[in-house]
Amino acid sequence: MAFKVSRVDTWAASIVDQPGGLAEKLAALAAAGANLEFVVARRAPDKPGAGVVFVAPIKGAAAVRAAKKAGFAPSRSLQSIRVLGPDKPGQGAKITQALAAAGINLRGLTAAAIGRKFVSYIATDKPADAAKAMRVLKRLA
């Protein structure tokens, strides 16, 4: 099975670093029917008391409105790619080695496997790097 590779907008919002800070943001999206596949939240080391949450995808008018109202915006600095494929030992190494061989520097990578499939979100800094990464990954199987 070849990898399914697609561009995706990653949305980001600031969160308060306290109990319920993340829950408040996610509840707003859930109430609008957003079906998130990717959520990463962390503290902001340079901003005590604050954090950031990244989510994807935000689809549909109601979810977009709710995201914006909750303080989310599409990240312009993250060029994100979603990769879906069969889970097997070494997939992460295979992907990162192919991207490295193509001269692509990664800003971030998140991956998870469930059952026989994996999904990975890969971030680059530049749109050209994201486009190149997509070409590389589509040839990889």
N, C-alpha and C positions, 0 to 999 in steps of 0.2 A: 504494500500500500504506500503510495507516494504521500508526502506531507501535504496537508492543506494549509496554505500560507495566505494570509490576508493582512491588509493594513487595518489598524483600529485606532480610534481616538481614545486616549487615556484621559480621563477627567480627574482633576485634583481639587481638593479643598483643604483649608486650614481647619484643624480641630483643636479644641481645648484639651489639654493634658490633665484630665480629671475623669472620675467615673461617669460614664454616660456621654462623654464627648463624641466618641465614635458612633455610639448607638443612636444619638440624635440625628446625625447625618444619614446613616443607613436607613433609619425609620422614614425619613422624608422621601427617600428614593423608593422604598418598599410601598409606601402609601400610594405612589403614582404608578405602581406596577412594573418598576424597573426590575429586570431579571439579570442580575450581575453574575458574571463568570469570574471576575478578577477583582480582588480587594486586597490592597496592601496598605497598612497604616503603621506609622512610626512616629516617635518623638522627633522634634526638630532640635538637634543638639545646640544650635546657635540661638535658639529662642526658648528660654526656660518657660514652662507652662503652656507650650504650644506643640502641636504636631501637624502631620499632614496625612491625608488619605488619598489614595489613587484608586479609581474604579474603572471598569470597562465591562461590557459596553453600555452606553446610554442610548437607547433607541426609542423612537416614538415621541410625538409632540408633548404628551403629558409628562413623560420621564425627563425630557429636556427642560421643560418649564420648571419642574420640581427640583432638578439638579441646580439650575441657575438660582432659584429662590433659596436653596440651601447653601449657596456659596461655592458651588462647583463651577469649574470652567474647563474646557478642553485645554490640555497642556500643550503649549506651543514649543516648549523646549524638548519634550519627549517625542521621538518618532517611533511609534510602537508597531510591532508586528506580532500577530497571533499565529502560532504554529500548532497544528493538531496532527497526531500521527500514532502509529502503533507503539506501545510501550515494550521496550526490550532493553536488556543491559547495554550500557554504553551509548544510548541515544544522545544524552547531554554532551558527552565528549565528542561524538561524531559531529554534532551541530556546531559546537564552539570551535572545533578544529577547522571545519570548513570555512567558517566566518573569519577566523584568524588567517587562514591561508589566502583569503581574498583581500586581506588588509583592512578588515572592518573592525573598528574599536567599539566595544559594547559599553553602553552606559549602564545597563542593568539587564538582568535575566531572572525570571521567575518561572518555575515549572512545577507541575504536579502530575502524578499518574493515578488513575482510577481504573480498576479493572485492566483491560488490555490496551487502553489508550492513554496518551499523555497530552497535555496542553502546556504550551510555553508562551510567555509574553517576553519579547526581546525588545529592548529600547536602544536606540542610537541617538546621537546628538544632531545629525544632519539628515535631511530628507534624501539626499543622494546616497548616503550609506544605507538607509532603510530600503531604498529601491534596489540597490545592489544586493543586500542581504536577501531580499525576496527572490531575486533571480537565482542566487546560490542555493537557497533552501528548496526551491521548486525542483531543482535538478537532483537534489539529494533524496534518497529513499532507502 
